[in-house]
Amino acid sequence: MATTERAIASAEAHSAHNYHPLPVVVASADGAWMTDVEGRRFLDMLAGYSALNFGHGNRRLIDAAKAQLDRVTLTSRAFHHDRFADFCTQLAELCGMEMVLPMNTGAEAVETAVKTARKWGYRRKGVPDGAARIIVAADNFHGRTTTIISFSTDEEARADYGPYTPGFDIVPYGDLAALEAAMTDNTVAVLLEPIQGEAGVLVPPPGYLSGVRELTRDRNVLFIADEIQSGLGRTGKTFASEHEGVVPDMYVLGKALGGGVVPVSAVVSSAEILGVFRPGEHGSTFGGNPLACAVGLEVVAMLRTGEYQQRAAELGDHLHHELGLMTTGGAVEAVRGRGLWAGVDIAPSYGTGREISEKLMGRGVLVKDTHGSTIRIAPPLVISKEDLDWGLEQLGAVLTR
């Protein structure tokens, strides 16, 4: 049995089948390229769902992690450590906020945002105890914890996990009138992805995010922007919310914040909002650990230059222009997205998203499907124009009859 087949068979036998990976076994990676156990090279056009915005094995991030590994990796929050204050200060400054609550995974950060909004609602807004409600959008993806899937509309993610957590109102994404109609005196927050990633890279209609910002401000409701996938350079700006000039009350960050090296997430907000927490009311043993802070500090320093945002904007324009040309041939029905991020709807007669992904894998390109015939394209921001063009050529070849 070949090395790849043996590794896949072993994984199938000994790991839960909660994922359906493409049949490739990666052994090493550098920049925008990955190499499998057979020595075959693949262009990574997914970037770990944006966790690898700065590419595989980014030297600055690896060096920062190695230097910290020799010093201290974990203290727990029972003690201070010498990277924590700098990380919180510099991340808050990058976001134009005042305070940071570090966690590990994106789902933990979303859970933290939910808890923060509820506590703020009871302590600051005066909502009756137990009555707080949070408005979310249909087709959202914010993680997979029990509370988060309770407000999911994806039955695959939600089925068989009840009873579900109450307190959420679901409205259509992009529908400002529906959101306004759902608001009550007990609404404490609106939680949205500025661009819905898992749903197929859905960009809201112009004016939607600014309208949400105006409504929430007028009604004393928190606007929480889940920028776990869309933030930190992916769309050509530090945050996708910036495309409409919007600053939310709270950012939820993850994925690229850890540079693909370690899991790092955070809730970033004002002192008035995050100040609702007192010692013992929320925490995480690993949240804000020295290794995470060392890597996160380097990520913030890299974003502060603006070069990655500019690269995503310029290459993103090229990406969307080239994908737009593919819509004239009948194989591509629609293209959505911003920056180096695109959802591509393939005509069903050409195959499912999974089938197209497998064909691309056969030509040395790795993407991931979602929702039937949609594929997502999100290469590392360090990808060269030549490599990006080569990857798009392979997509064109797959879609040529």
Stockholm file with secondary structure:
# STOCKHOLM 1.0

chainA/1-401         MATTERAIASAEAHSAHNYHPLPVVVASADGAWMTDVEGRRFLDMLAGYSALNFGHGNRRLIDAAKAQLDRVTLTSRAFHHDRFADFCTQLAELCGMEMVLPMNTGAEAVETAVKTARKWGYRRKGVPDGAARIIVAADNFHGRTTTIISFSTDEEARADYGPYTPGFDIVPYGDLAALEAAMTDNTVAVLLEPIQGEAGVLVPPPGYLSGVRELTRDRNVLFIADEIQSGLGRTGKTFASEHEGVVPDMYVLGKALGGGVVPVSAVVSSAEILGVFRPGEHGSTFGGNPLACAVGLEVVAMLRTGEYQQRAAELGDHLHHELGLMTTGGAVEAVRGRGLWAGVDIAPSYGTGREISEKLMGRGVLVKDTHGSTIRIAPPLVISKEDLDWGLEQLGAVLTR
#=GR chainA/1-401 SS CCHHHHHHHHHHHHSCCSCCCCSCCEEEEEBTEEEETTSCEEEESSHHHHTTTTCBTCHHHHHHHHHHHTTCSCCCTTSCCTTHHHHHHHHHHHHTCSEEEEESSHHHHHHHHHHHHHHHIIIIICCCTTCCEEEEETTCCCCCSHHHHTTCCCHHHHTTCCSCCCCEEEECTTCHHHHHHHCCTTEEEEEECSSBTTTTSBCCCTTHHHHHHHHHHHTTCEEEEECTTTTTTTTSSSSGGGGGTCCCSEEEECGGGGTTTSCCEEEEECHHHHTTCCTTSSCCSSTTCHHHHHHHHHHHHHHHTCHHHHHHHHHHHHHHHHHHHHTTSSSEEEEEESSSCEEEEECGGGCCHHHHHHHHHHTTEECEEETTTEEEECCCTTCCHHHHHHHHHHHHHHTCC
#=GC SS_cons         CCHHHHHHHHHHHHSCCSCCCCSCCEEEEEBTEEEETTSCEEEESSHHHHTTTTCBTCHHHHHHHHHHHTTCSCCCTTSCCTTHHHHHHHHHHHHTCSEEEEESSHHHHHHHHHHHHHHHIIIIICCCTTCCEEEEETTCCCCCSHHHHTTCCCHHHHTTCCSCCCCEEEECTTCHHHHHHHCCTTEEEEEECSSBTTTTSBCCCTTHHHHHHHHHHHTTCEEEEECTTTTTTTTSSSSGGGGGTCCCSEEEECGGGGTTTSCCEEEEECHHHHTTCCTTSSCCSSTTCHHHHHHHHHHHHHHHTCHHHHHHHHHHHHHHHHHHHHTTSSSEEEEEESSSCEEEEECGGGCCHHHHHHHHHHTTEECEEETTTEEEECCCTTCCHHHHHHHHHHHHHHTCC
//
